[in-house]
């Protein structure tokens, strides 16, 4: 019974965390989780009591509450406790004038842990802290996968729903494997309009040991700008990531001494 309850709870929290900013209604939740509206109502009322979710008085829709967001914030802060990598994200963002972000691989997921938007950037882009990065549409995820064992890549691709976010998104697992292999060879992954039309992203690994990477650093911007300046963008991104890798490797080596 405890396992069944936990399974229902996790499914419910997954759906609420993935919902639009305006929240999600109980009818849609019932459809997505296959739980009855009565069961959902009881669970949601209890979760509201613990501030895990909140309900809009106007729309009656549910969204994540302050307790859940507090847990998420603490989790993300602990991925980079001393702000080690944030400085390099800021550095390359300010140098290129592009939206920069860092992603991390953990528990078979790749998610964004930090973003930096230079003052010169007029537009907000798709990536936000805590966002899960789809394997078939995000360079940030693909470059991390490029440095994982083949069995890890196969396992993740077997579970991933290769959703077509745009007409340019890869939905064939074999094509995606070839793209990941290409990223392994070149040391960078490039997505052109694969997650959002008119937008491109370039990602490189941050190494904690030789050829071992669980973190990526990325730049995202308008497609036409990348087409015109890709070489300069790549050079700046690799330089910042190399510095971050050296710093992270030194911190890892130091911590192993104690």
N, C-alpha and C positions, 0 to 999 in steps of 0.2 A: 504493500500500500504506500509506503514512504517513497519508493522508487517511482511509482505511478504518479504520485503527487508532484514530485520533483520534475518529472518529465513534462507534466502539464504546465507547471510554473515556468520552466525554461522556454517552452514553446510560446507561451503567452508573452513573456518578456522579450523574446526575439521579435515577435510581430510588432509589439509596441515600439521597440527601439528602432525598427526599420520604417515606421510609418512617417507620412509627411508631417511638416511642422504643425499643421492644424490638428493633428491627432487622428485616431481611428475609432470607428463606432463598433458597438458590440455585435452588430450583424456581420460586419466584415471580419471581425475577430473570430466569430463562430465558424465562418466559412473557411478561414485560413487554418484554424487549429483543430477543426472538427469536434469542438466541444459544444455542449448545449448552452443556450443563452442563460439558462438558470444557473448552471455550474459557473459560467463566466462571471455572472453578476455577483455571485457569492465570493469568488476569488478576487475580483476587482475591488469590491468593497473592503475586504480585508487588506489588500495591498494599498488602497488609499489611506487606510488607518495607519499604516507604517510609512507613508509618504514615498512608497516605491513608484506609484503612479498618481496622477492627478486627473480630475475630470473637469472639462470645461462646463461652466454653468450655462453658457449660451448654446453650445452645439451638442453637449452631452458626450463628446468624444474624449477618449483617454490618450494620455501621453506620459512620458517618463516624468517621475517626480524628483524632488530635490535629493532624496536619499539615494536613489539610483545614480543620479548625476554626481553626487559626492563620492560614491564608490568608484565610478568610472574615472573621475579626476584623480583620485588617489592612485589608482592603478597606473594611469598614464604617467604621472609624476615619478613613480617608482621605476619606470623604464629608463629614465635618464635623470637620476637623483641629483646630480650636481650641475645639470644644465650643460654638460660637456658638449653635446652635439648641436645644441641650439645655436651656439655662437657661429658655427660653420654654415648652418642653414641661413642665418642672417647675412653672413659675409657674402655668400654666393648670390643671394637674392638681391642685396644692395648693389653688388658689382654688375649684375646683368639687368637689373630692373625687372626681374621676373618673379612670379609667385613661387616660393620655394617650400618644400616640405620633406619631412622625414617619416619613413615607415619602418615597422618592425615585424618580424616573423615570430610568432609564438603560438603554440597549441594549434598548429595547422591552419592558422589564419595570418593574413598580412593586414595590418591596420595602421592608420596615420597617428603618429604621436606628437608631432609638432609642425606648425606652419609659420611662415613669415611672409608678409606682404609688404614690399617696399612702398614708401610714400609715393614714388613715381608711378606705381601701378594703379591705373584708374578703375580696373575691373576686378570683381571678386570671381574666383574660379571655383570649380566643382569640389575640390578637396577640402575636408574639414577634419579637425582633430577627433579621433575615435572612429572615423569612417573605415569600413572594411573595404579593401581593395580587391576588385574582381580579377581573377587570374588571367582571364582572356582579354581584358580591356585596359589593364593598368600596367604601364612600364615599371612602376615601383614594385609590383608583385613579381613580375617576370624576371627582373634582374636578381631578386633574392632567390627565386626558384632556380636560377641558373647555377647557383653555388650550393645546391642541395643534392644529396644522392639521388640517383635515378629512381630508386624505389619510393622515395618521398614524393618526387614529382608525379610518378604514376598514381600513387595513392591519393594525392590531392586532386589530380585531374579526374579521377574516377568519381569523386564526390561532388565536384564542382558542376553546377548548372551553367553551361556556356551560353548565357543570355545575350542576344544581339542588341547591344545598347544603341548602336548606330548601324548603317549599312556596311560600315568598314570593320566591324567587330569580328574577330575570329571565332567561329563556332565549331570548327573541326579540330578535334584533339590532336591529330597528327600534325596539322599545320601549326598549332600552338607549340607542340613539342619542338618542331623545327625552329620556330622563332626563339624559344628559350635556349636552344643549342647555339643559335647565332649570337644571342646575348652573352653566352658563356665564352664564345670565341672573341668577341669584340670588346667585352668589358662594359657594355652599356646596352640598355633597352630603349627603344623608341616607339611610341604609340602616336599615330597620326589619325586624329578624328575617330578613334576607336571607342572612347568612352563618352565623348561629347563632340558634336559637330562643330567645326571651326577651331578646334583646340588640339594642340599637340603637347606631348610630355616626353622628357628625356630623363632617364634614371641611371644611376651608377651605384655600385656597392660600397658600403663602408665595412672594412675588414676588421675583425677583432683578433684574428690569427691569420697566418698565411693561407690564402685561398679559402677562408672561412668567413662567410658573411650572413648575418641575420638582419641587417639593417640596410636600408637604401636611402639615398638622397636624390631628390628630383626637382626639376624645374618645369613649370607648366605655363603656357601662354598661347597667344593666337597662332594659328597654323601658318599664316603667311609670314609672320615674324621668324618662326623657326626655319621655314624654307629659305629665308634670306640670310640667316645668321647662325645656322646650326653648328658650323665648325667652331666659331667663337664661344657659343654656349657650351658645347661639349668640353672645350679646353678649360673654361672657368669651372665647370662642374667637377671635372676630374681633379683639378688642382685642390679644390676645397675638400673633396672626398678623400684624397690622399692625405691631406693634413689631419682630417678627422680620424682616419684609419690609424695613422701614426700615434695620435694622442690616445685613442681608445686602446690600442695594443699596449702602449706604455702603462696605462692605468690597469689593464688586465694583468700584466706582468708584475706590477707593483703589488696588486692585491693578493697574488699567489704567494708572495713572500711572507704573508702574515696569517 
